[in-house]
């Protein structure tokens, strides 16, 4: 009997797509999160428990990091396009295994770049030149596709 198991500890990389435009691969993704504001309601005469009611949902900024690549110019073009008018596109972040197969994908609504930081270009340094993109969004789509 042969069973196929996926190694949950394997390295992943992340593909960012904005309105169908591929912005490249990243090796780090942080901030995929959501938080529900919860209100407590204490009903009169009910001393057994407190009712919790949902409030607003907030989503954290997402930070993507990678070594400098030719795709870096795509991010600069996207950020520059904000100057001509704000468009809030949808985006997808796909977590991929080393062999390129999809693990999971998140769809994001109303994406907006918050910041981009490029590498420190120092010829005396032996560190990898990296860039960092921070994006905001209004929530997840029901389907990452």
N, C-alpha and C positions, 0 to 999 in steps of 0.2 A: 504494500500500500504506500503510495507516494503522496505526501502532503506538501503544499507550497505555503511557506510562511514568509511574510515580509518583515524585514528587519526594521523595527520601529526606531532604532538608534542610528540608522544610516544617515549620511549627510544629505541635506536638501539644498536646493537653490530655488529662487523665486523669480517668476516671469511677470513683469508688469505690462499690462495692456490698457491703453486708454482709448475708448471709443474705437476699438479695433486696431489701433496703431500700436505696434510692438515697441516698447521703450527699452527692451533688453532684459538681461538676467542680472539678478542680485544675489549675493551670497548671505545676506543677513536681512531679516525682516522682524521689526519689533513694533508693538503697540496695537496689534489686532485685539481690540477689546470693546466691550459694551458694558454700561452700568445703568441699572434701573433705579431711579429714585423711588424709595418706598416710604409710604405714609402709614403711620399707626392710627387705627381708629378704635377707640375704647368705647364699646357700646354700653349704655346704661343698663344695669341689671345683669350684665354678663361678666362675671368675675373670673370665668374659667380661662379665658384667653383674650388676646388682642388681635383684631383683624388687621391684616396688612394689605394695603391697596397700592397698585403700581402708579407711578407718576411718569415723569419724562425719562426718556432713554437718551443717554449721551454716549458718544463714541470717541475713543482716544485717537490722537494723531498717529499715523503709521510712519515709521522711519525705515527706509530701505538703504542699505549700504553695499557697495561693491568696489572692486578695483577699477581704475580708470579704463574705459573701453571706447571704441568708436561710437557706441550708442550714447555716450555722454552728450554729444551734440543734439540728440533728439530731446533730451531733457531741457537743455538750454532753449531750444526752439519752442517747446511747450510753455515754459515760463515766460518767454518773450511774447507769446501770443496773448497773455493776460493783459498786456498794455493796450491791445486793440479792442478789448471788450471781454468781460467775464463770461465764460461759458462753463457750465458745470457738467462735465461729461461723466459717464459711468466708467468704471475701471474694473479690471479683474486682476487679482493676484493669484497666481497658480503656484502651488508648492510642487516641485518636481524632484524625483529621485535622480541619482547620478546618471542613470541610463536614459533619462528624459521622460519616463512615464509619470503620469499625473497621480499625485497623492490626494490632493484636495484643492479646491478653488473657491475663492471668496469674491463675490461681486460687491462693488461699492457704489453708492449713489452720490451724485453731486460732488465729485472730487475736485479739490483745489490745491495747488502747490502752496505750501507754507514757507518752506525754505529749501535751499540747495547750497551745499558747501562742497567746493572742489578740493582737490589735493593741494598740499603744500609741495611745490616743486623745488626741491633742494637737491642739487647734484651730489652733495656730500653725504646725503642720508641713504641708507640702504633699506629703508622701509618701502612698502608697497604704496603707490599713489592711489588713494581711495577717494570716493565721492559719497555724499550722503544726501538723500532726498527725503524731505518730510512732507507728507500730504495729509489733508483733512478731508473728512467725508461726513455725509449726513446719515449714514447707516448702511446696512447690508441689504442686498437684493435677496429675494426669496430663493433665487437660484444663482449660483456662481457662474453659470454659463451665459 
